[in-house]
Amino acid sequence: MIFGYAGMILRVDLTDGQVWREELDSQLIRRFLGGEGIASTILYREVGGWTDPLGPENRLIIMTGAFVSTGLPCGIKSTVVSRSPLTGIYGQAMFSAPLGVELKNAGYDGMVVQGRAAEPTYLWIRDGEVQFKDARHLWGRETFTTVDEIRRDLGDARASVITIGPAGERLVRLASIVADDSRVAGRCGLGAVMGSKNLKAIACRGNGRVRVKDPERLNQIGRDAVKLALPNTKAFRENGTASGLIVFEQNGNLPIRNWTRGSFPGAEEITGATMTRRILKSSYSCRTCPIACGRKVRVEAGPYAMEGSGPEYETMAALGSLCFNSNLESIAKANDVCNRLGIDTISTGQTIAFAMECYERGLLKDTGGIDLSWGNPDAVVKLCELVGKREGLGSLLGEGVRRAAETIGSGAERFAIHVKGLEFPEHNPRKFKSMGVAYATSNVGANHNRGSPMLVERNLLSPELPWKEPVDGFLTTDKGRMTKVYQDLCCAVDSLGICKFMLFWGRLPLTMLLDFYQAITGWDLSLEDLMRAGERIWNLQRAFNIRMGISRKDDTLPERFLKESVQEGPAKGQVVEIDTMLEEYYRERGLDADGRPGREKLYELGLDWIAEDLQ
């Protein structure tokens, strides 16, 4: 047996209703740690440039890491990987889904789904057994309703369920996958992959237990980690992840009016503290998490009446300041609409801001009667609904800003803020220039979680890394190296399955991850091993993208950041000098002039099979 792992991957072919199991190779674990790394390996081996992201041959891969289901604090992260229907390249989304815990307890470290069911279907995994269940009565239902109905169908209120809403069924390219009643795998449109397979949901309940090598030591290290992290994450418990929104407005990081402004007068109205004061019902935590950054909110009455999960920082900014909207209640309502219909709030907010700018500039005239003036809260809520239902203007915007801009034409591409087809998250590369490199070179497109070098610029330092003092965000020196290091680290951390809030905001030393891993698996893991595994994973994903047609020309930012600055606020006059930083980054990575991983680097990482394939 392998401590810390179930040792099996579940395979499902929806076309012919076949189920089989594959033993998890211990060498694969040692080289890639778990979740993200193993999922990326499977994707590379089984999905090619000929694969239609919305075709039956695409794979939907759900994988857990070594830390999941061990009782480790915040060891809850699972990864979903597929070829993205939004970007056409490597697609990934992470979420704190209890399904990962249940799946591992049921005997599987992950699952790979292929094919397409003849009729709407959901999967029921109970311990080692898998059943194909009729989902025709669930097709068209919203996410939370689906979860409740599946639990009633199964007679098991504790079953964990991940599902798509109407957006995924209708192949909206911004569609997400929603877990139970809160957490979402939002990015890259992977809900549309489920919809293309006629797969409405996956439910799981496992009664087994993952064995760890040294449970007593693991418990002690876990207690030490909580003791260290709790004081550092107090703001998240009190006011959620949006607690820092006002600080971001003051330091120039907040996205405002489709990235054209440097200050937002309504920032105080949409902070985490304001949400706590006005609409908070209670906080909640993910399974095994002591931080409890989740919000349950209620808007009592009026056009935005709702009750459900409250907006995170990214959502608050995307549906708020990015659209120049300072109406807190409308943001809470729009977030709830997105969750129930199953669409990514980050990409949806960016598409709405894009539409508002196109409307302002006279490029978008047929709005279906919706007033798309900046800051109109009704328009924000209504467009979330239309995108999620693929109706009216939402049919265009649900394709993402890149495709929408191509359809509108007349220079609309200038206002479409994305990298490689994935809309921007809510951190400003004019303020933290390392994020410009991170967005430009991310293997999924613009994503703050695929490597966050701004942690150094924000003074969230890891003592084992080279940076002992915070670095000025406006400087370009050393940002290439910084980005490479944090991308490698994030690939490794996500493969282990621990929440980055616990690690980076909790200020845990990286050596504690190594101690966790040793107590769980019995295997020694050095910091060099950890970083090398992350580098191996990043290069594997980059090689996949090379096969999808990605090259140096795609490692860039929208013109807005390269040539346009804001005229007020701390980032006034700043643009992103991407070419200077990319030159350093390419050297650090060992990429050739066209952005391909060098043969020598691939051999050094033990990826000789990829080197031969690319050759």
C-alpha positions in Angstrom: 0.0 0.0 0.0 1.0 3.6 -0.4 0.4 5.8 2.7 -1.6 8.9 2.0 -3.1 7.7 -1.3 -6.0 5.4 -2.1 -3.9 3.9 -4.9 -6.6 3.7 -7.6 -8.0 5.9 -10.3 -11.6 5.5 -11.4 -12.2 5.4 -15.2 -15.7 6.0 -16.6 -16.8 5.9 -20.3 -20.2 7.5 -20.6 -20.7 6.4 -24.2 -20.9 2.7 -23.4 -21.5 2.8 -19.7 -18.2 1.1 -18.8 -16.3 1.5 -15.6 -12.8 0.3 -14.8 -10.1 0.9 -12.3 -6.4 1.7 -12.7 -3.7 1.2 -10.1 -1.9 4.4 -9.4 1.8 4.1 -10.3 4.0 5.0 -7.2 6.6 6.4 -9.5 4.1 8.8 -10.9 3.2 9.9 -7.4 6.9 10.5 -6.5 7.5 12.6 -9.6 4.3 14.6 -9.6 3.1 14.4 -5.9 -0.6 14.0 -6.7 -3.6 16.0 -7.9 -2.6 18.5 -10.5 0.6 16.8 -11.6 -1.1 13.4 -12.2 -4.1 15.0 -13.9 -1.8 17.0 -16.3 0.1 13.8 -17.2 -3.2 12.0 -18.1 -4.4 15.0 -20.1 -1.1 15.2 -22.1 -1.1 11.5 -22.9 -4.8 11.2 -23.9 -5.8 14.6 -25.4 -4.3 16.1 -28.5 -4.7 19.1 -30.8 -7.3 17.2 -32.7 -9.5 16.8 -29.6 -12.7 18.9 -29.6 -13.0 20.4 -26.1 -16.8 19.8 -26.3 -16.5 16.4 -28.0 -16.8 13.0 -26.3 -13.0 12.3 -26.8 -12.1 15.2 -24.3 -11.3 14.1 -20.8 -12.8 15.5 -17.6 -10.2 14.7 -14.9 -10.9 15.2 -11.2 -7.9 14.5 -8.9 -7.0 14.8 -5.3 -3.6 15.4 -3.6 -1.7 13.6 -0.9 -3.1 15.9 1.8 -6.8 15.4 1.0 -8.7 13.2 3.4 -5.9 13.0 6.0 -7.4 15.4 8.5 -4.7 17.9 7.8 -5.9 21.5 8.3 -7.1 22.9 4.9 -6.1 19.7 3.1 -9.3 20.0 1.0 -8.3 21.1 -2.5 -9.2 19.0 -5.6 -8.3 19.9 -9.2 -10.4 19.6 -12.3 -8.5 19.4 -15.6 -9.6 19.3 -19.2 -9.0 20.9 -22.5 -10.8 24.2 -22.0 -13.7 25.1 -24.3 -13.1 28.7 -23.5 -9.3 28.9 -24.4 -8.7 25.7 -26.4 -5.6 25.0 -24.2 -4.8 23.5 -20.9 -7.8 24.1 -18.6 -7.8 23.8 -14.8 -9.9 24.9 -11.9 -9.3 24.2 -8.2 -12.0 24.0 -5.5 -12.5 23.0 -1.9 -15.1 20.3 -2.8 -15.9 17.7 -0.1 -16.3 15.3 -3.0 -12.5 15.0 -3.1 -12.5 13.7 0.5 -15.4 11.3 -0.2 -13.8 10.1 -3.4 -10.6 9.3 -1.6 -12.5 7.6 1.2 -14.3 5.6 -1.5 -11.0 4.2 -2.7 -10.0 6.6 -5.5 -7.4 9.3 -5.7 -9.2 10.7 -8.7 -11.4 9.9 -11.7 -11.3 10.3 -15.5 -14.5 10.7 -17.5 -14.7 10.3 -21.2 -17.4 9.8 -23.8 -21.0 11.2 -23.9 -24.1 9.7 -22.3 -27.1 9.2 -24.6 -29.3 10.9 -22.1 -28.7 13.2 -19.1 -26.9 11.2 -16.5 -25.3 11.5 -13.1 -22.8 9.2 -11.4 -23.3 7.8 -7.9 -20.1 6.5 -6.3 -20.7 4.6 -3.1 -17.4 3.3 -1.7 -16.0 1.2 -4.6 -19.2 0.9 -6.6 -20.3 3.2 -9.4 -23.9 3.6 -10.7 -25.2 5.5 -13.7 -28.3 7.3 -12.7 -31.0 9.0 -14.8 -30.7 12.8 -14.7 -33.4 13.7 -17.2 -35.6 15.1 -14.4 -32.7 17.2 -13.2 -31.8 18.7 -16.6 -32.5 22.4 -16.6 -32.4 22.6 -12.8 -30.2 25.1 -10.9 -27.2 23.8 -9.1 -28.3 24.0 -5.5 -31.7 22.5 -6.4 -29.9 19.7 -8.1 -27.8 18.9 -5.1 -30.9 18.7 -2.9 -32.8 16.5 -5.3 -29.9 14.1 -5.8 -29.5 13.7 -2.0 -33.2 13.0 -1.8 -33.1 10.5 -4.7 -30.2 8.7 -3.0 -31.6 8.9 0.5 -28.2 10.2 1.7 -28.1 13.8 3.0 -24.3 13.5 3.6 -23.5 12.6 0.0 -21.2 15.2 -1.6 -22.3 16.4 -5.0 -20.7 18.4 -7.7 -23.0 19.6 -10.5 -23.5 22.0 -13.4 -26.4 24.4 -13.8 -28.2 25.5 -17.0 -25.1 27.2 -18.2 -23.1 24.0 -18.4 -26.0 22.2 -20.1 -26.2 24.9 -22.7 -22.4 24.8 -23.3 -21.8 28.4 -22.1 -18.0 28.7 -22.3 -17.9 30.5 -18.9 -19.7 27.6 -17.2 -18.5 26.4 -13.8 -18.8 23.3 -11.6 -20.4 23.9 -8.2 -19.8 21.7 -5.1 -22.6 21.1 -2.7 -23.9 24.5 -1.5 -20.9 26.8 -1.8 -17.5 26.1 -3.4 -16.9 26.4 -7.2 -14.4 25.2 -9.8 -15.0 28.4 -11.8 -12.3 29.0 -14.3 -11.8 27.8 -17.9 -15.4 26.8 -18.7 -15.0 23.2 -17.4 -18.8 23.1 -16.6 -19.4 23.1 -20.4 -17.2 20.0 -20.7 -19.6 18.2 -18.2 -22.5 19.5 -20.2 -21.1 18.3 -23.5 -20.9 14.8 -21.9 -24.6 14.9 -20.8 -23.1 14.6 -17.2 -25.3 16.6 -14.9 -23.5 15.7 -11.6 -21.3 13.4 -9.7 -22.3 12.3 -6.2 -20.0 10.4 -3.9 -19.9 8.9 -0.4 -17.0 6.9 1.0 -16.8 5.1 4.3 -13.2 4.1 4.0 -10.2 5.8 5.5 -6.9 6.8 4.0 -4.1 5.5 6.1 -1.2 7.8 7.0 2.3 6.7 8.1 2.5 8.6 11.3 -0.9 9.8 12.5 0.3 11.0 15.9 3.0 13.2 14.3 0.6 14.4 11.7 -1.8 15.6 14.3 0.9 17.4 16.2 2.2 19.2 13.1 -1.4 20.1 12.3 -2.0 21.6 15.7 1.2 23.6 15.3 0.1 24.9 11.9 -3.3 26.0 13.2 -1.7 27.8 16.1 0.6 29.6 13.8 -2.0 30.4 11.1 -5.0 31.6 13.1 -3.6 35.0 14.2 -2.5 35.7 10.7 -5.9 34.9 9.1 -8.0 36.8 11.6 -9.2 39.3 8.9 -10.5 36.5 6.7 -12.6 35.1 9.6 -14.0 38.5 10.5 -14.7 39.9 7.1 -14.0 37.2 4.5 -11.6 37.4 1.5 -13.1 40.8 0.6 -11.6 42.3 3.8 -8.7 43.6 1.8 -10.7 45.4 -1.0 -10.3 48.9 0.5 -6.6 48.4 0.9 -6.4 47.3 -2.8 -8.2 50.5 -3.8 -5.8 52.6 -1.8 -2.7 50.9 -3.1 -3.7 50.8 -6.8 -4.4 47.1 -7.1 -8.2 47.2 -7.5 -9.6 46.8 -11.1 -11.9 49.8 -11.9 -14.1 50.5 -14.9 -12.6 47.8 -17.1 -9.1 48.7 -15.9 -9.3 52.4 -17.1 -9.4 54.2 -13.7 -7.1 54.4 -10.7 -9.6 55.2 -8.0 -13.1 54.1 -7.1 -15.3 56.4 -4.9 -17.6 53.6 -4.0 -15.0 51.2 -2.6 -16.1 51.6 1.0 -19.6 50.4 0.0 -18.3 47.0 -1.2 -15.7 46.0 1.3 -15.8 42.8 3.4 -16.4 44.9 6.5 -19.5 46.5 4.9 -20.8 43.1 3.9 -20.4 41.9 7.5 -22.2 45.0 8.8 -25.1 45.0 6.4 -25.9 41.5 5.0 -23.8 38.9 6.8 -25.9 36.0 8.2 -23.0 33.7 9.3 -19.5 32.6 8.4 -18.6 29.1 7.3 -15.5 27.0 6.7 -14.6 24.3 4.3 -14.1 20.8 5.7 -11.0 20.6 8.0 -10.5 24.4 7.7 -10.0 26.5 10.8 -10.0 29.8 8.9 -13.7 30.1 8.1 -13.4 32.8 5.4 -16.8 31.8 3.8 -19.7 34.1 4.1 -23.5 33.3 4.2 -25.4 36.4 3.5 -29.0 37.6 3.3 -30.6 40.5 1.5 -34.0 40.8 3.1 -36.1 42.6 0.5 -36.1 44.6 -2.7 -35.1 43.7 -6.2 -31.9 42.0 -5.0 -33.4 39.9 -2.2 -31.5 36.7 -1.8 -30.0 34.3 0.7 -26.9 32.2 0.0 -23.1 32.3 -0.2 -21.6 35.8 -0.1 -19.1 37.1 -2.7 -15.4 36.5 -2.4 -12.9 39.3 -3.1 -12.6 38.4 -6.8 -16.3 38.4 -7.3 -16.8 41.6 -5.3 -14.3 43.4 -7.6 -15.4 41.7 -10.8 -19.1 42.5 -10.4 -18.4 45.7 -8.5 -15.6 48.0 -9.1 -14.7 46.6 -12.5 -18.2 47.5 -13.7 -18.1 50.7 -11.6 -20.9 49.2 -9.5 -20.9 50.2 -5.8 -24.3 48.5 -4.9 -23.4 45.7 -2.5 -26.8 44.1 -2.6 -26.7 43.8 -6.3 -23.3 42.2 -6.2 -24.6 39.6 -3.7 -27.6 38.9 -5.9 -25.4 38.6 -9.1 -23.0 36.3 -7.3 -26.0 34.1 -6.2 -27.3 34.1 -9.8 -23.9 33.0 -11.1 -23.7 30.2 -8.5 -27.2 28.9 -9.2 -26.9 29.0 -13.0 -23.2 27.8 -12.8 -21.0 30.4 -14.3 -17.6 31.8 -13.4 -18.0 35.2 -11.6 -14.5 36.4 -12.6 -15.0 35.9 -16.3 -18.6 37.0 -16.2 -17.7 40.3 -14.5 -15.0 40.9 -17.0 -17.4 40.3 -19.9 -19.9 42.7 -18.4 -17.3 45.4 -18.0 -16.3 44.7 -21.6 -19.9 45.1 -22.8 -20.3 48.3 -20.8 -17.2 49.9 -22.5 -18.3 48.7 -25.9 -21.8 50.3 -25.2 -20.2 53.5 -24.0 -18.1 53.7 -27.2 -21.0 53.0 -29.5 -19.9 49.6 -30.6 -22.7 47.6 -29.0 -26.1 49.0 -29.9 -28.5 46.0 -29.6 -28.6 45.4 -25.9 -32.1 44.0 -25.7 -33.3 47.1 -23.9 -30.7 46.9 -21.1 -29.1 50.1 -20.1 -25.4 49.2 -20.0 -24.2 52.5 -18.5 -21.3 52.2 -16.1 -22.3 51.3 -12.6 -25.9 50.2 -13.4 -26.6 47.5 -10.8 -29.7 46.2 -12.6 -27.6 45.6 -15.7 -25.0 43.6 -13.8 -27.6 41.3 -12.3 -29.6 40.9 -15.6 -26.5 40.1 -17.7 -25.4 37.4 -15.2 -28.8 35.8 -15.7 -28.7 36.1 -19.5 -25.1 34.7 -19.7 -26.1 31.8 -17.4 -29.2 31.0 -19.5 -27.5 31.7 -22.9 -30.3 34.1 -23.8 -30.2 37.5 -25.6 -27.0 39.4 -25.2 -25.9 36.7 -22.9 -25.5 34.3 -25.8 -22.7 36.5 -27.1 -21.0 37.4 -23.8 -21.1 33.7 -22.6 -18.6 33.0 -25.4 -16.0 35.0 -23.4 -14.5 38.4 -24.3 -12.1 37.1 -27.0 -14.9 35.6 -29.1 -17.4 38.4 -28.3 -14.9 41.0 -29.5 -14.3 39.1 -32.7 -18.0 39.1 -33.4 -18.5 42.8 -32.5 -15.4 43.9 -34.5 -14.7 47.6 -35.1 -11.8 47.5 -32.7 -13.7 45.9 -29.8 -10.6 43.6 -29.2 -8.9 46.6 -27.6 -11.4 46.4 -24.7 -11.4 42.6 -24.3 -9.1 42.0 -21.3 -7.8 38.4 -21.4 -4.6 36.3 -21.8 -4.9 33.3 -24.1 -8.7 33.6 -24.0 -9.1 33.6 -20.2 -10.4 36.8 -18.7 -8.4 38.7 -16.1 -8.7 38.1 -12.4 -8.8 41.2 -10.1 -5.2 42.1 -9.4 -3.6 44.9 -11.3 -0.3 44.2 -13.1 0.4 48.0 -13.3 0.7 47.9 -9.5 2.3 44.5 -9.0 4.3 44.0 -12.2 5.3 40.5 -11.4 1.7 39.6 -12.0 2.0 40.9 -15.5 4.6 38.1 -16.1 2.5 35.6 -14.2 -0.6 36.3 -16.3 1.3 36.4 -19.6 2.9 33.0 -19.0 0.3 31.1 -17.1 -0.6 27.8 -18.7 -4.3 28.4 -18.3 -4.3 32.1 -19.3 -4.7 35.0 -16.9 -5.1 33.5 -13.4 -3.8 34.8 -10.1 -3.7 31.3 -8.5 -1.4 29.7 -11.0 1.6 31.5 -9.5 1.3 34.6 -7.3 4.7 36.4 -7.2 2.9 39.5 -5.9 3.1 37.7 -2.5 6.7 39.1 -2.3 5.5 42.5 -3.4 2.8 42.4 -0.7 5.2 41.3 2.1 3.7 37.8 2.4 7.1 36.1 2.4 8.1 32.5 2.7 11.4 32.4 4.7 12.9 29.5 2.6 12.7 31.5 -0.6 15.3 34.1 -1.8 13.3 37.2 -0.9 13.7 38.3 2.7 12.2 41.8 2.3 9.2 42.9 0.2 10.0 44.1 -3.3 8.6 47.3 -4.9 5.7 46.3 -7.1 6.6 49.0 -9.7 10.1 47.6 -10.3 10.8 45.2 -13.2 14.1 43.8 -12.0 14.0 40.1 -10.8 10.3 39.7 -11.6 11.0 37.0 -14.2 12.8 34.8 -11.7 10.2 35.6 -9.0 7.4 34.5 -11.3 9.1 31.3 -12.2 9.7 30.3 -8.6 6.1 31.0 -7.5 4.6 29.2 -10.5 6.7 26.1 -9.6 5.7 26.4 -6.0 2.0 26.8 -6.8 2.0 23.8 -9.1 3.5 21.7 -6.3 1.2 23.1 -3.6 -1.9 22.4 -5.7 -0.8 18.9 -6.3 -0.5 18.3 -2.6 -4.0 19.7 -2.1 -3.6 22.4 0.6 -5.4 25.7 0.6 -3.1 28.6 -0.3 -4.8 30.8 2.4 -3.5 28.4 5.0 0.0 28.3 3.6 0.7 31.9 2.4 -1.6 34.0 4.5 -1.2 31.7 7.5 2.5 32.3 7.1 3.4 28.6 7.4 7.0 27.8 6.6 7.4 25.7 3.5 9.3 23.2 5.6 6.1 22.4 7.3 4.7 21.1 4.0 7.7 18.7 3.9 6.9 17.6 7.5 3.3 17.0 6.6 4.3 14.9 3.6 6.7 12.8 5.5 4.2 12.1 8.3 1.5 11.2 5.7 3.5 9.1 3.3 6.7 8.1 5.1 8.7 9.5 2.2 11.3 12.2 2.7 10.7 15.3 0.5 13.2 18.1 0.4 12.4 21.6 -0.6 14.4 21.1 -3.8 12.3 18.0 -4.5 9.1 20.0 -4.0 10.2 22.8 -6.3 11.5 20.4 -8.9 8.1 18.6 -8.9 6.4 21.9 -9.5 8.8 22.8 -12.3 8.2 19.4 -13.9 4.4 20.0 -13.8 4.7 23.5 -15.2 6.8 22.2 -18.2 4.4 19.3 -18.8 1.5 21.8 -19.0 3.5 24.1 -21.3 4.3 21.2 -23.6 0.6 20.4 -23.8 -0.1 24.0 -24.8 2.7 23.9 -27.4 0.8 21.0 -29.0 -2.3 23.2 -28.9 -0.4 25.9 -30.9 0.8 28.2 -28.1 4.1 30.1 -28.7 6.0 33.2 -27.6 3.4 35.5 -29.4 0.8 34.4 -26.8 2.9 35.3 -23.8 1.7 38.8 -23.6 -0.8 41.2 -22.0 -3.7 43.2 -23.5 -2.6 46.5 -25.1 -4.4 48.4 -22.3 -1.6 47.4 -19.8 1.3 47.8 -22.2 0.5 51.2 -23.6 -2.3 52.8 -21.5 -1.9 54.1 -17.9 -4.5 55.4 -15.4 -4.6 59.1 -14.7 -5.2 58.9 -10.9 -4.3 56.8 -7.9 -1.1 55.1 -6.8 -0.5 53.4 -10.2 -0.9 56.7 -12.1 1.3 56.8 -15.2 2.4 53.1 -14.9 2.4 50.6 -17.8 3.7 47.0 -17.8 7.2 46.6 -19.4 6.5 43.0 -20.3 9.3 42.4 -22.8 12.0 43.3 -20.3 10.6 40.9 -17.7 9.8 38.1 -20.2 13.4 38.1 -21.4 14.6 37.3 -17.8 11.7 34.8 -17.3 12.6 32.9 -20.5 16.2 32.6 -19.4 15.1 31.3 -15.9 12.8 28.8 -17.5 15.1 27.5 -20.2 12.6 28.3 -22.9 13.8 28.8 -26.5 13.1 32.0 -28.5 9.6 30.7 -29.5 8.7 29.7 -25.9 9.3 26.0 -26.2 10.8 24.1 -23.2 14.4 23.3 -24.1 15.4 19.7 -24.7 18.1 19.8 -22.1 15.7 21.2 -19.5 13.1 18.4 -20.2 15.8 15.7 -19.9 17.0 17.3 -16.7 13.4 17.1 -15.3 13.0 13.5 -16.3 10.6 14.4 -19.1 12.6 12.8 -21.9 9.4 11.3 -23.3 8.0 14.8 -23.7 11.2 16.0 -25.3 11.0 13.2 -27.9 7.3 14.0 -28.5 7.9 17.7 -29.1 10.8 16.9 -31.3 
